[in-house]
């Protein structure tokens, strides 16, 4: 018998934490009984309702998607801009992205209906690494790398100031441009672009090549591929280890 929050999360509606909030707010009913306490277990024949709508568990699915430039990572856009849902297969339209890439960035996006996995991979306390290949104008220096590691103050989209951190490893350096591998553990919107801008550089190309242990390898731009069950098992074990390390 699964716990009620896990049952709700398995419907793809939200994460377990989101399910807990629904339960505590009095929006969950099992059969004819309103459930407001956490820790309730669902039996096989039970029927679960959220706001009087019947929900059912669904099979979790996982895909890798190589996002091309020119698309935003959202379902709908009030400005009428193109989104990733305009180009992924229609049958995957109910899946959610694990994190986002801005309109001009390319690379790996994991798509899934697994709310728990999305929460684990995007929650700031878990510190899941995201790896990018970044090309900037100009020659990246050791002092630049030190500044990014020690933290650079940037302004978020809502006007708040935050200290952003990044690990860097130069791949190719010339006087005209540099290619750097950047590792992030934070999730600030346009963080990489803002950090390099504070150092006086312009980001010319930004591509995510890895998220946790899932990589872009074998994908063509715009392509979607299933993540194999073995890889998902390895990913979940990896996340469990990270969570324990960050307790």
Phi, psi and omega in degrees: 000120179281153172294153185300320182294325177291320179299315180296316180298326182290349176279349181086002183289322183193182175278175177297322178296318176297323178295320177301320180294322178296318180297311183294334180274002175079028182257002186245131177232135174250117189057243180254011186249128175285127181249122180236000179254143178282156178093004179289140180253139183263129177273164186302322184269359181292149174243128186250133182236137171245120184051042177069012176253127182292133175243155179223145176298148176233159179286130179286138178232155186218132181226153169257138180228132177264098182288127172276168176290155175099002182233142177263155185263075178205165182282312181228156179221124182293342178271357178078017179285157179290139179241167180298336181286350174282342186237344176281158179305141184303326182290350178259010186294342179271353181282154181247148178281146174268093186083178185228162168233141181289171187305320185272353182268157180235174171116201192287129167229129175271131179246134182201166170252011181272096183298323179297316181296317179301315180297316180296320186279344182246352182288130184299335182287340183277332177058058178279126182287140172237129186247134183233149168257121187234130174251128179237160173279139180094173184263117179290134185247169176297324178295324176297316180298319179296318180298318181292324179288323182279340176115135179236132179283126177232163179256125180285172182297334179265010174093357178284152175260133179223153174268121182254139181238150176205143171266139183229150174218111179299136178251318180212125182236128172224174178290336184266329181203165176222144172247124185231140171270126184241132178246125178246146172241356177259176181224044179279133182301130179057033185301312183297314181299319181291322179294314180293325178298321179295335178271358177094015181248157172251131176281119181267324179219132177224119183226126174279126183250347180201144174225116189058238180257003180270130185244171179275351187306133177087359180257140172263157182303129181086356184273150177236134178224146176293139171272126186293148181307323180298319179292323179294320177299316178295320179297315181294323176295319179298316180293321177299320179295316178299317182297320178295321181293333184259009177293000000 
